[in-house]
Amino acid sequence: MKALAALLLSLSLPNSQSLPLLRKPVQRTVVSPARKGGRWYLADNGHAVYCYGPVKLLPQPEGGFLRVATFCRGENPIVPLRD
C-alpha cells in the first residue's frame, strides 16, 4: 500500500518523471510541384527524354537543319531528336 501511495505521489509532483504522451502518427504526403507543358520525345540516341521547351531547328555547318528539343531534364538541356 505504501508503494502504491509513493508511486501516485511521485506522479503528481511537478518535476517527476512522467510517461510520454501518446500521439497519433502524422501522415505526411509529399507533393511535388506541378510541371506544366512538358512532353516526352525520342532522342537521336534512341532514349526517351522529357522536355519543357519548344522544338527548334538549328542550322548545321554542312547545310540542313537539326531538330532539337529544349529545356530537357537530365544531363543535356538541348537534345537532338530522331526524325
C-alpha positions as CSV (number, residue, x, y, z in Angstrom):
1,M,0.0,0.0,0.0
2,K,2.9,2.4,0.8
3,A,4.5,1.6,-2.5
4,L,1.3,2.5,-4.4
5,A,0.9,5.7,-2.4
6,A,4.6,6.6,-3.2
7,L,4.0,5.9,-6.9
8,L,0.9,8.1,-7.1
9,L,2.6,10.9,-5.1
10,S,5.7,10.8,-7.4
11,L,3.5,11.0,-10.5
12,S,1.7,14.1,-9.1
13,L,4.8,16.0,-8.3
14,P,5.7,18.7,-10.9
15,N,9.3,17.6,-11.6
16,S,8.7,13.9,-11.6
17,Q,9.2,11.6,-14.5
18,S,6.1,11.0,-16.3
19,L,5.1,8.7,-19.1
20,P,5.4,10.3,-22.6
21,L,2.1,11.2,-24.1
22,L,0.9,9.0,-26.9
23,R,0.5,10.9,-30.2
24,K,-1.2,9.8,-33.3
25,P,1.2,9.2,-36.2
26,V,1.3,12.1,-38.6
27,Q,0.7,11.1,-42.2
28,R,2.7,13.4,-44.4
29,T,2.3,13.4,-48.1
30,V,4.9,14.6,-50.4
31,V,3.6,17.0,-53.0
32,S,5.8,17.6,-56.0
33,P,5.4,20.9,-57.8
34,A,3.2,20.8,-60.8
35,R,5.0,20.7,-64.1
36,K,3.3,22.4,-67.0
37,G,3.9,21.9,-70.7
38,G,6.3,19.0,-70.6
39,R,6.4,16.3,-73.2
40,W,8.3,13.1,-74.0
41,Y,10.5,13.0,-77.1
42,L,12.6,10.3,-78.7
43,A,16.2,11.4,-78.8
44,D,18.6,10.7,-81.6
45,N,20.4,8.2,-79.5
46,G,17.2,6.2,-79.0
47,H,16.4,7.3,-75.4
48,A,13.2,8.9,-74.3
49,V,13.7,12.5,-72.9
50,Y,11.2,14.8,-71.1
51,C,11.5,18.4,-72.2
52,Y,9.6,21.6,-71.3
53,G,10.7,23.9,-74.1
54,P,9.8,24.2,-77.7
55,V,11.3,22.1,-80.5
56,K,13.7,24.2,-82.6
57,L,15.5,23.8,-85.9
58,L,19.2,24.6,-85.7
59,P,21.2,25.3,-88.9
60,Q,24.1,22.9,-89.4
61,P,27.6,24.0,-90.8
62,E,27.5,21.4,-93.6
63,G,24.0,22.5,-94.6
64,G,20.5,21.5,-93.5
65,F,18.8,21.7,-90.1
66,L,19.0,19.7,-86.9
67,R,15.7,19.3,-85.0
68,V,16.3,19.7,-81.2
69,A,14.1,19.7,-78.0
70,T,15.0,22.4,-75.5
71,F,14.9,22.7,-71.7
72,C,15.2,18.9,-71.1
73,R,15.6,17.0,-67.9
74,G,18.8,15.2,-67.3
75,E,22.4,16.0,-68.3
76,N,21.7,17.8,-71.6
77,P,19.4,20.8,-71.7
78,I,19.2,20.5,-75.6
79,V,18.7,17.1,-77.1
80,P,18.9,16.2,-80.9
81,L,15.7,14.4,-81.9
82,R,15.2,11.4,-84.1
83,D,13.0,12.2,-87.1
